[in-house]
Amino acid sequence: MKTMKWAAPSSLAVAALICAGCASAKAPRGPTARATIESRTGSAVTGTATFTELPTGGVRVRGHIEYASPGTHGIHIHEKGDCSDPEAKNAGGHFNPGGMPHAGPKEMKRHAGDLGNIEIKADGTGDLDITSDLLTVKPGPNSVVGRAVVFHEKADDLTTQPTGNAGGPLGCGVIQ
């Protein structure tokens, strides 16, 4: 019977193993808040919105909507985290701590809550994925926590003051 000798791994091999473990590690995530969007104004709309603070600044907003009519719909953060009214009237106006005019999410001067539009496909679903430099998840004047995310019946025209003419709310969720 032959015996095999064990050879110690080289320092290069050890370093390669350590680095291989690093590649599978996930990037650090910042504070996260979430809203469950429930139907309002007699609609069947449901969905979710997740707000993740980025290490480089700003917040990534990811939303998913279901059971909505196909087409373009406005989606905004509103100033109050109260969706208790059947028409979401308690959510207040658009979240606007900077006192700016209503505009699209790519404009320099805009409400912090201006997320723009979400496109709903023929199957009634749609997804939003944008980053906003005007929002935070951490406590502070631009924090989304304790506010509401509202999905509207029509497209936001990105110009009409102060709401973008997006129509009534079809869905509302408190951001926690």
Secondary structure as UniProt FT lines:
FT   HELIX           11..24
FT   STRAND          32..39
FT   TURN            41..42
FT   STRAND          46..53
FT   TURN            55..56
FT   STRAND          59..66
FT   STRAND          71..78
FT   TURN            86..87
FT   HELIX           89..91
FT   TURN            97..98
FT   TURN            105..106
FT   TURN            112..113
FT   STRAND          114..120
FT   TURN            122..123
FT   STRAND          126..132
FT   TURN            133..134
FT   TURN            141..142
FT   TURN            145..146
FT   STRAND          148..152
FT   TURN            161..165
FT   STRAND          169..174
//
